[in-house]
Every structure is written in C-alpha cells, then in structure tokens.
Amino acid sequence: MMIATDRLRFQIETSLRPVGINLTQMSLLNHFSWRPDHAQSITELTEVMAINQPGVTKAVAALADKGLVEKIDSAEDARVKQVKITAKGLDVLNQARRAAYPPVEAAFGQLDDGELAAFVGHLRKMKAYLTE
C-alpha cells in the first residue's frame, strides 16, 4: 500500500508543478472549496486535515503569499487568524484538479467496475475507523 501511495503521490506532485502548488496545498484548497465562505483557524485546520501544526502553517503561508487564501483577524482573539479561500484559490484548485486527474485516472483505470466499487467500499470503512 505504501509503495502504491508513494508512486501515485509522486505522479500527482509532478503534475501539479506547472500549477505552482503541491499536494498538501491542493488538499487545503480542496477542504476550503466545500464551504468557500467559511473561515477556519490553523488549529481547526490541523484537526480536520490530520497534518501537524507547522505543516499547516507553512502550507497556509505559501497559499497566502500566492493570494489563494486570505488570513482574517479573529473577532474573539486578535492573536488568532482565520483562513479562508479566495476566488483565485478556487480557480487554481480547478486547474490543479485538471492537472492531477490523468495520473489518478490511469491508476484507478486499472481496476474494473467491481474492483473499483470494492476498493471504494474498503476505503470508506478504513476512513470511518481512522476518523474515530
């Protein structure tokens, strides 16, 4: 599993280079895309993304430097910044999705419909267990 994951991740990372973001940054943008008007703190992102705090902080800083997310002062605590995706971030995410699609399609295209359905079922079961 680790070898397959590492190889697919490498192919996706390679396909994202022309877009100018990495897979962690794409994951963060994807997270925000589900609720683009909703802002979250670094602490909240650390919990939902299952990435350590320094990793989230570094990815958010890189995305903010590119104008893909914005940092907003928290109304409750001036020390806390809320992070929110920008319109440009949504555009870049769509570019990243298009760029990442071919290696993902090629990898999963090796499975027939039954194998793919079983695989997705197993992933859902694992996700539920790991989320608990």
N, C-alpha and C positions, 0 to 999 in steps of 0.2 A: 504494500500500500504506500509506503513512504517513497519508494523509487518512482512509482507512477505519479504520485503527487508532486514530487520534486521535478520530474521531467515536464509535466504539464504546466507547473508554475513557471519554469524557465521559458517555455514556449510563449506563455501569456505575457510574461515580463518583457520578452523580446518584442512581441507585437505591440506593446504599449509604449516602447521607447519613442517612436515618432510623435505620439500624442503628448509626451512630456510628463507623464505620471507613472508611478509604479503600482503594483497590485494592492498594496496596503492603502495607498491614496485612493485608488479606484473603489476599494471596499468602503472606505469612509464616505466618499461621494454617493455611492450606491445606497448606503444607510440613510443618508440625508434625503435622497431623492424620493423616498416613500412619503415623507412629510416635509416638503421644502420650506414651509413657513415655520417649522418647529426648530427652535434652537436648543442646544444641549451643552452642558459643561464638559470639560475634559474628564472629570471624574465619572460622569454618566457615560461618556463615550468609552472609557476604559472598561466599564462593566459590560456594556452591550456588545462591544466589539471583541472582547476577550483578548485585548492587546495591553501590554503593560503601559503605565502612565508615561514614561519617557518616549515610548514608541508613538503613542497617540499625540503627544505634544509636538514631537518632531514632524509627524505627518501633517498635522493641522497647520503648523508654522509654514511648511512648504506649500501647502494648498492656499494659505492666506497670502503668501508672497506672490502667488500667481493670480490672485483675485478670484479663486474658485470657491472659497468660503470667506465669511466675514466674522470677525470677533466683535461681540457686543458686550458692553458692561452690564453686569447683573444688577437688577434693581434692588435686590436684597443685600448684596455684598459686593462692594467695589473691588475687592481682591479677585473676584471670580469673573471669568469671561465666559460668555455663552457663544457657541459656534453655530453658524447657520450657512447653508449652501447658497451660492449666488446663481443668477441666471447664467453667467459664464460657466460656473461649475456644472450646471445641468447640461450645457452644450458640450463641454469637454467629456463629461461622463458618457453621453451618447456616442461621441467619437471613440472613446475607449471601449465601449461595448461592441461597436462595429469592428474595431481592431482586434479585440480578444475573441471574437466569435469563430474565426476559421480554425484556430488550434483546438478549441473546445469541441466544435462540430466534428473535426477529424477524429479526435479521441473517442468521443461518445458515438460516432458513426460506426465504430467497430462492433457495436452491440446491436442485436436485433431487437424488435419491439418488446418481446417478452423479457429479454435480459435487461433492457433499459428500465422497464417497469419494476422488475425485481430489485435492481440496483437502487432506484429512487426510493422504493419502499424500505430497503435496508438503511439508506442514508437518513430517512425520516426517523426511523427507530433509534438510530445512533444519536441523532441530534436531540431527540427527546430525552434520552438517557443523559447525555452530556450537559444538557441545559439544566437538569435538576440539581 
